[in-house]
Amino acid sequence: MLSVTRPAQSSARPGVVLDEVSKGIVEELQQDGRRSYAAIGKAVGLSEAAVRQRVQRLIDGGVMQVVAVTDPLELGFARQAMIGIKARGALEPIADQLADMDEVDYVVITAGSFDLLAEVVCESDEHLLEVLSTRVRQIPGVVSTETFMYLKLRKQTYSWGVR
């Protein structure tokens, strides 16, 4: 399945204002990331070339990216988990170190019980233990972690539309 995702951004960054045509293009790609430029053009009233240019501007501007979304279990990764992290000190350096780990595919700085959340995809329970014990918990400033093992994925979408 291909999907259009919004790249990570700082909350301090102002939202990009899109015209109705660009919004239509994004929505078309959120429904099917493989949709042809010709089909999108028909839906939004532009030529194939104009759609191609707009899509490239949206990608270059950091508004969206087109990615393949896979099922980690089907690719041989036996364990997916969300790690809640309590920390002290500056959170951004911790988030950066987490983001640099190959096993981590999602990092957010949060408000609430945890300071950060990091999603990991591992090949086995042993691999997850290694990531937790020798890497995540060794990051300076990490006080404690709580791991939430994924048992079954019921919903994952990226089609929240545009405003």
Residue, then its C-alpha position, 0 to 999 in steps of 0.5 A: m500500500l502506498s500512502v501520502t504522509r505529512p513530514a514531521q514538523s515543529s509546532a512552531r512552523p506555521g501551517v502551509v496554506l494550500d489552494e483548493v486544487s492542491k488540497g484536491i491533489v493531496e486528497e487524491l494521493q491520500q486515497d491512493g499513492r499510486r494514482s496516476y497524474a492523469a487521473i488526478g488531473k481529471a479529478v482536480g481539473l488540471s493537465e497531467a503535466a500541471v499535476r506533476q509540477r504541483v506534486q513536485r512542489l508539494i514534496d519539495g516544500g515539505v508539505m507531503q511525501v509519498v511512501a510505501v507503508t508496509d506490514p512489518l510482520e510480513l517482512g520478518f519483523a516479529r515485534q512492534a512496540m511503542i516505548g514511553i520514555k520519562a526524561r530529565g533535561a532537554l528533550e530534543p537531544i534525546a529525541d534526536q538520538l532515538a530518531d537516529m536508531d534504525e529500529v525507531d520509525y516514529v518519535v514524538i515529544t509529548a505532554g502527559s505521563f511520558d516525555l517522549l514516545a518512540e515506536v520500534v520495529c524489531e526482528s525478535d524479543e531479543h532484539l527489542l531487549e537489546v534496543l531497550s537495554t543497551r541503547v534507549r536506556q543508555i541515552p543521557g537524560v532517560v530516566s525510565t521507559e515503559t514498553f507497550m507491545y503491539l498484539k494486533l494492528r486494527k487500524q492505520t490510516y494516513s487519510w486525514g484530509v487537508r484543511 
